Amino acid sequence: MAHTSQHTIELWPTKILKRNLENYEKPNDLLLKLIRKTEKQNKNLTTDYKKNNLLEIDNPGTNWLRHSVNQAVINYLDDTNIDYSVKWTIHSWANINRLGDYHDPHNHPHSYLSGTYYLKIPKTKDIGTRSDLRPNHITLYDPRPGINLSSISKDPNVDPEFTILPEPGLLLIWPAFINHFVHPNCSQKTRISISFNVILKWADHYIPSH
């Protein structure tokens, strides 16, 4: 009796790297002190993200995070089966969200990957009574328009969104074209993170051969 040859093909996957960094407590303290000091010099630190690059600063905390991000990018590329030389730069900035602050749905143009490292996330909300509120969460949206029309429970290939409540020490990396939304901070305590873009240094061998 002949056997049917069959295998499942995964098309157009969206890979998200989710990593809890070890021994983050001391680097986080250093990074928080640096961000608070920097904010005293620039009250628009979060919205002036183009004018500064936090990971260019020589500091034990930033050096630790820069190394961690670079290593995570290497792992992301390995998991994506990119087996050739890729060079990049990192542009990073601090995000300080106080009561009511949020980030509209957006993506990061002119970058290959984007990501965020989380330093301080309020655990309690001081306002709001609706059960569907997700304060301080981040949501990443499926880039395929209308995919939610065919979504069914527990099928990861058609789930229209990925939502997570970050915690200190968490590093996330995703394709820069993914739209994402940072939910409002409903706490009197600050939500502090460091976002970054991975910008490729162009080489002709990046162009697909077909």
N, C-alpha and C positions, 0 to 999 in steps of 0.2 A: 504494500500500500504506500503510495507516494505521500511524502510529508510536505505541507505548504510552508514555504519560506516566508517568515514574517518578522518584522521588527518595527519599532516605533521611532519615528523621526521627529525630533524637536526643532521646529522652525521658529525663527525670530525670537530667541529667548532674551529676556532682560535679566542680566546678572546684577545682584546687589551684594556687596561685601558687608558683612556684619561681624565686627570683631570687638570683644571686650579686652582692652589692653590691661596687661598685668602691672602691678606695682605703680598704679597711676596716682596714688594719693599725694605724694610729695611733688611730682611734676604739676599736678593740678593746682596745688597751693601756689606754686611759683607763677603759673600762667594767670591765675586769678589776680594776683598782686600786680603783675605786669599790665593786665587789661584795665584794672581800676586806675592805675597810675596813668596809662595812656588816655583813658577817658577824661581825666582831669584836664588834659591838654587839648582834647578834641571832643566836645560834647556830642558831635554828630558821628561818632566813631563807627556805628553800625551802618549808617546810610552813606558814609564816605568811603565805602569799601574799596573803591578804585584807587584811592589816594594813599593807601598804606598796604603793607604786606607784613603781617605779624611774624611769619616764619622766616623773614630775612633778619630778624633781630637775633643777635648772639646772646643766648641766655640758656641756662641749664634746662629750663622747662621747654622753651621753643626748640632747642636742639633735640631733646627727647621726642617731641611730637613730630618734628620734621623727619627724623629717622623712622618713626613708626608709620607715618603716612607713606614715605617712599617704599618701605618694605611691603605695606599693604597694596600699593599700586603694582609692585612686582608680582605679588601673589595673585592679584586680580587678572593681570595679563597672562600669567601662567594658566589660570583656570579657564581663560578664554581661548587657550591654545594658540596664542600669539608667540611664535617660536623664533622671532627675529629681533634685532636690536631696535629698541624704542627709547628715545630720549625726551625728557619733559622738564618743564619748570612748574613750580607751585606758587599760586597766588592765594593768599589767605587773609582773613579778616575776622575780627571779633563780632559776635552778635550779643547784644544785651537787650533782653526783652523784660520790660517792667509791666506792671498791672495794665492789662488791656492791649499790650503790644502783640503783634502777629506779623507774618509775612504772607502777602498775597500769593496765589498760585503762580509759579514762574519756573523757567528753566535758566540755564547758564550758557548763553551763546559763546562761540569762539573757543570752547573748551572741549576736551575729550571726555574727561571724567569730572564729577563734582563729589563733594562729600562734606561731612560735618563731624567734628569731635566734640563731645559733650562734657562740660565742666561742672555745671550746677543746674539741677532741675528741681523746681519746687514739687514736693510730694503731696501737698494739700492745696485745695482751692478755697479761697475765702469768699467768693461770690458765685452765684449761679445755682439754679435749682433744677434745670432741665437734665433729664437722664441721658440725652444724646450728646451732651457736651464732652469734648475730648481735649481739655486744656493741656497745653504744653506738648501735645503729641506732634508728630510729623507724619504727613501722608504723601506717598508717592503714587502717581496715577499711571495707569496703563496708557502707553503712547498711541495705541490703536483706537481711533475714533469709533465710538458706538459699541465697543466690545461688551459693555455692560448689558446690551440688549440680549446677549446670548449667555450671560453668566448664570451658573448654577452653583449651589452650595458645594464647597470643598474642592472644586476644580481649580487648581492654581493657575491654569493656562488662560482662564477667562475671568479671574477675579479683577474687577476694575480698579482696585486700590490696595495699597499696602500701608497700614497704619501702625505706628509703634510709639510707645511712650519711652523716650530715651532715659538713660541713667548715666551718672558720672562714669567716665572711663570707656564709654561706648564710642566706636568709630564706625561710621557708615560711608560707603562709596558706591556711587551709581553712575550710569551714563549721563552726561551733562544735558542731553536733550529731554530727560524725564521731567515733566512738570511735577512740582511738589509744593506743599502748603504747610506752613508752621502755624498750628492752631493758637488762639489767643492765650496769653498768660492770665489766669484768673486768680492769681495769688499776689499778695503784697511783697513776696520775695522775688528776687530776680532770677531769670532763666539765662544762663550764660553758656555760649558755645563758640567754637571756632570753625568757620566754614572755609572751604578751599576749592580751587579749580586746578585741575591737572591739564596744563596746556602743552601740546606736543611741539617739539622742535622738528620742523618739517624735514622729511627725507623722501626721495622719490620712490623708495621701495615700500612705502605705505600704500601706494596705489594698487588696488586689486588687479590681478593678472587676467581677469575675465569679467 
